[in-house]
Amino acid sequence: MTTKQQYFEAVKKLSYNNHKTYSLDDLQQIASNLGMGQESWNGLQKEFQDSLMRGKGYMKYENWDDALQELKHAEEINPFHLGVLMEISESYKQLWLKNASPIDEELAEQYAKRCLQIQPSHERSLQLISSLKAPTNDKGKSKPNWWRKWAALVVLLLVIGNILVLTISKKTQSVTPLDTSDKTSESDMTVDNENISYGNVRVDIRYDNTNKGLKWLIEDSYFQEFEKSFGYTLKMNVLPQGVQLTRLRINVTLFDENRQEVYSQEKQVVSNETYRNDDFIPVVMTLYNEVLPVPKVVSAEVSVTDMKMDILSESYPVSPKKQFAWGVKKPDNMNIEIRERYSKLTASLNKKSSYHHLILEVTNMGKYPITELKVGVSWVNHDPKMVEAIETFLVSPSSTTALKPGQRFILDRTFEVKGYTPEMLQSFGISVTELKY
């Protein structure tokens, strides 16, 4: 047995030792006692960070199985890391919502309770456990997702009759590149000290020539201080203004009352998607750090570290409305509008499946903010018979802001329809499978 394997076995036993928690220094001491050197320890910590980042990346795209595989490996290295345990708990919760498995529900609660052993006041864990026990949750008592998707598709076909074939190609738009090669010196930068009505931490936006054309709307900025750590949550929306945005990476830096930097973290907000004027881009970041003494964070600064955008020389045509079905009972005073911005079907390399790149504009046409919205996409062959159905969250409390009345979120995703080439598919449909407000 290698030293690494001995370490995994040793820390696995610690997690059941009278509910005691161990710091990173404690774990390093255990590794050292087993004969692990500093270089090997550093490599193990990089392995931990890589697994955690990959796990979070899979969660972003709702790939819960691969996310759990990566997060469980990170847990092997540090079973007392609050962030890892919370993400595992959230992944199990999402699997439970998807499959209604009581085992997933039990594991979600179990991992959330382990978080509370480390931090008794941990807000996300308290919320997650409460949501599992809430009577308004599905808890697998409603009809299975496949039944709802089928019913939604039938309604959809009856309502709209003949759905558009998936061969719409994207219209080429004339744009003029924005020259951002001349970087503004730090002395030319200004900071917007806008007061916000949410949270307890002021947020400043660092402006320069590289991020002109963006509007920032802060939803929440909240700092929590614990015994040996702290957590900071930032929720906001970024809106392109007269530009087309195709890449955006930001950095959030936390400061104490003496304007000394406490902690910073980067996030890739936009990578391969395309956002236009007044598309609301939701951003949710949670910064967590174990440190002593615990600092008092009083302000945060958001800056752009990488961005690609083009100035629009002309307006885009209005996207056509996309008919959709309600797979759940439509709430009173609530409605949404879906428009199809882009739809293209291509064959996989092995010519045995299809990839459907779909961009939808979803606007809240109701009277209240939408806190959770899940849509289903279904594909039909020429029989006609539904051959694939996939659900995806567009609005989620853990990963987006709420979708307020009049606001528009973008669903930009490529789906795989396994076993069917583009020629074998006739049409696709959209349904709303979950809506909470």
N, C-alpha and C positions, 0 to 999 in steps of 0.2 A: 504493500500500500504506500503510495507516494505521500509526501508531506502535505500536499494540498488536500488529498483525500482524507488524511488524518484530521486535518483542520475542519473539513466539512462535517465529519462525524462528531468532532468535539463540540462545535457550535450548535449542531442540531440538538444535542442533549441539553444545552444551556436554555433553550427557549421554553423548556418545561420545568425549569428549576425554581419552584416557588414564585413564579411570576416575576422574577427579578429581571431587570434590564441591564444590558451591558453597553458601555460606550465603545467607540472605535478604538480608543487606547487599550481598553480591556481586551478586545478581540486581537489586537496586535500583540499583546503580551502572551495570549494563548498561542498564537502562531509562532512567536519567538521561542516559547517553551517546547514546542514541537520540533524546533530546529529550522524554521523558515527564516531566511535572511531578509534584509531590508529590500534588496532588489526584487526578490520574489514577492514580497508583500506589496511593493509598489505596483508590480505587474498584476497582482490580484485585484488591487483597487481600480486599476484601469479596466480590467475585465468586468468589474462591478458596474462602473459608470457606463461602459459600452452596452451591457445587457439592459440597464435601466433605460437608456436612451432608445434602444431598439424597441423595448417593450412599450414605451410611451408612443413611439412612432406607429407601431401596429395598432395601438388603441385609437389613435387619431383616425385611422381608416377602418375602425370597427372590426379588426381582425383579432378577435378575443383569444383564440386558441394559441396563435403564435405569440401574442402579447404575454400570455400566462407562462409560456415556455421560457421566454427571456426573463420575465420578472421572477419566476421561481428560481432561476439560476442566480440572479442577484440576491435573492433571499438566502440561498445557500451560503453566500459570502458574508452577508450581514443580515441576520434575521431580526434585528432590532432597529432597522432603518424605517422611520415612520413613513417616508414617501413611498418606499417599495411596498410596504404592507397595505397602504391605502390604495395604491393602484391595483394590487392584486384583488382587494376587496371590491373595487369598482368593476373590474373585469368579470368577476364571478357574478356580480349583480346584473350586468348586462347580458351575460349568458343565461341567467335565470329569466330575465324578461323575454329573452328570445325563445328559450326552449321550455320554460316552466318546470325546470328540474328542481326538486326539493334539495338535492345535494348541492347544487350551485347556490341556492338561497342560504343553506346552512354555512357553507364556506365563506360566502360574502359577509355574513354576520360574524363568523368566527374571526376573520382577519380584521374586521372593523373593531371588534372588542380587544384584539391585541394592540391596536393603535391606542385605544383608551387606557390600556395598562401602562403605556409609555407616556401618554399625555391625556389625563382624565378629562380635560376640557377641549379635546380636539374636535373642532366644529364639523368637519367633513364626515368624521366617523359617527358622530351623534346624528347628523342628518341622514346618513345612509341607513343606519339601524332603524331609525324612525320611519324612513320610507319603506323599508321591508315589512314593517308591521302595520303600515297605514292601510285602512280598509278600502281606500280608493285605488290601491294598486291592483294590477291585473292578477298577480299571484297564480297565474295559470288557470283561473276559473273561467275566463272567457273562452270563446271558441278558438281553436288553434289558429296560428297565423296563416297556415296554408288555406284553411277554410275561408278566412276573411279575405285573403288575396283573391281566391277564386270567385267569391261572391262579388268583390269589388270589380273584378274584371268583367263578370257577366253584366253587371249594371253599366259598366263603362261601354261595353259593346252595344248594349241596347240603347244607350243614350246617344252615342255619337255615330253608331253604325259602322262606318268605314274609317278606320284610323289611318293617318298618313303613313306611307311606307318609309322605312328608315334609310333614305338615300339623300337626305338633305345635306348639301355641302355648304360649308361656311363661306359667307360672302366676304370678299376681300375689301378691307377698308383702307382708305388713303390716310396715312398718318405721317406726321413730320417728327423725326427723332428729336428728343430733348437733349441738348448738350449739357452734360453734367461732369465733363472732364475737369473743369476748373474748380477745384475744391476751395471753399471759403475757409479762411483761417479761423482759429478758435475765437479770436477777439471779435470777429464779425458776427458770431453766432449770438442769438438772443434767446432768452428763456421766457416762456409764457407761464406766468404764475397765476393761472386761472383757478379760482376757488371752486370746489365741487361740493355738492350737497349730499354725497354719499361717503361712508367710511370715515376714517380718522387720519388719513395721510394725504397731504397735498401732493398733487401730481404736476410736474412741469414738463412741457414738451420742448425739446431742443430743436430749434429751427435753423436751417441753413439752405443753401441752394440745392442740396441733394434731395430735400423732401418737400419742396414747394409743390403745391398741387394736391396735398393731402389735408383732410380735415379730421381732427381727433375729438371724439366724444367719450368722456370718461363716465362709466357707469358706476363703478365701485372701486375703492382703494382702501384696503383694510389690513391693519397690522395686529397680530396677536403675539403676546409675549408669554413664553412658558418658562419652566424652571431652568432648563438647560438648552433651550432652543427658541427659535421664533419662526413665525410664518407670515407671509405677506401675499395677499391676493389682489390682483388687478384685473378688472373687467372693463373693456372699452370697445368702441367701434372706430374703424378707420374708413374714411370715405374718400375715394378719388374725386377730384374736382377738375373737370375739363381735361382729364388725362386717362390713358389706358394703362393700368398697372399689371405687370406680369411677374414681378419679383419684389419681395420686401422682407427684410430681416431687421429686427429691432433689438435694442438692448435696454434693459431696465436696471437702473442703479438706485440703491437705497442709501440715504444719508441720515446721520444722527443730528441732534440739535446744534452741533458745532459745524455742520456742513462737512463732516468727515465721511468718506465713503465707507459703508458697512458691508455691502454685498451687491453683486451684480449678476445678471443672467441674460442670455440671448435667446431669441425665439425666431424661427423661420415662419413668418406669417403667410406669405404667398410664395409658392415655388414655381409650379407649372401652370397655375390657373391664370385666367384673364379677367380682370375686374374693370368695369367702366364707371362713368360718372354717376355718383350717388348710389353705387352698390355699397351696402353696409357690410363691412368685413369684420366679423366678431373676433375679438382677441381676449383670451382668458389665460392668465399666467399665475402660477403659484410658486413663490420662492420660499424655500425652507432651508434653514441652516442650523446645525447644532454647534453652539459656541458659548463659551463662558469668558467673561461675564456677558450676559445677554444685553445687547445694546437697545436703546430706545430709538426707533425709526420714526422720524417726523416728516420726511419728504421723500418723494421718488422722482426720478427723471427718466423720460423716455427719449431715446435717440435712435436715428436710423443708421445702421451699419452697412446695409447693402440694399440697393433698390434699382429697378429697371422700369421705366415708364416712357410713354410716348404722348406728346401733346396731340389732341384730336383736332384735325383740320376741318372736320365736318361731323354732323350728328349721325349717329347710327339710326337705321330704320327701326321702327317699333317692332319688337318681337311678336309673332302671332300668339294668340291665346291657345293654351293647351287644355282640352277638356280632361276632366279627371273625375274619379268616383270617390264617394265617401265609404270607406270600409268600416267606419264607426259612425255612430249617430252624430250628426252635425249639431254642435252646441248652439244655443240661442245667442244672437248678437255677435256671432263669430263667423268669419268667412275668410278664405284666402283666394288669391288669384295666381294662377300658374301660367307662365309664358315660356315658350320654347325658343331659347336663344341659339342653340346649336345642337345638331344631332347627326352623327355619322357612324355607320356600321362598317367594320373592316374585318377581314379574315385573319385568323391567327397564322403563325408561321407554318404550323403543321397542317393547315387547311381543314382542321377538325372542329374548330370553335370560332366564335365571333367576339370581337371587342366593340362595345358600343360606347362611344364618347358622347356624353349627354350633358348639356348645360341648360339648367332651368332657372328662371327668375320666379321667386316665390314672394308674394307681397301680402302682408297682413291687411285684410280689408274689413276686419272686425272692429269692435269697440275696446278690446282689452289686449294687453301684451300677451303673446304666446310664450310660454315657458318651456314647452316640450312639443316637438312636432316630428313625426316620423312618416315618411312617404314610402310607398311600395312601387317598384317598377316591374312590370310583367311583360313577357314576350310571347307572341303567338305565332305558330307555324301556319301553313296553308290549309290545314284540315277544316276549320281552325281549332287548334288546341293549345292551351297554355303549356309552354315547355320550360319556363324558368320564371321565378319570382324572387326578388331581393328587396329587403327593407333597409332603409338607411335613415339615420337621424339627421335632420337639418337644424333643429333647435334642441339643445340639451343643456340642463342646468350646470353640468360639470365641464362642458367644453365650449359653450357659446354664451353670449348675452341673450336676453329675451328679445323676441321680435315684436317691436311695438307697432301700433296701428300706423299704416302708411309706409312702414319701412320695408325694404326689399333685401332678402338674402339670396345668395347664389348657390345652387347645387351644381358643382362641376366635378364630374366623376366618370371614370371609365369602368364599365361593367363587363364581366365575362359571361357569355352564354355558352356553356360547355356542350359539345356534341352537335352544334348546329352552325352551319356556315351562313353567311348573309343571304344566300339564295334560298335557304330553307326557311327563313323568317319572313313573315308577312307584315307584322305590325307590333307595336308596343303600347302599353297603357300605363297610366299613372293613377294611384289611389292614395288617399290619406288614411293611414292605419292607426294613427294615434295623435291626439291633440289635447294639450292641457294649457290652462291659462289661469 
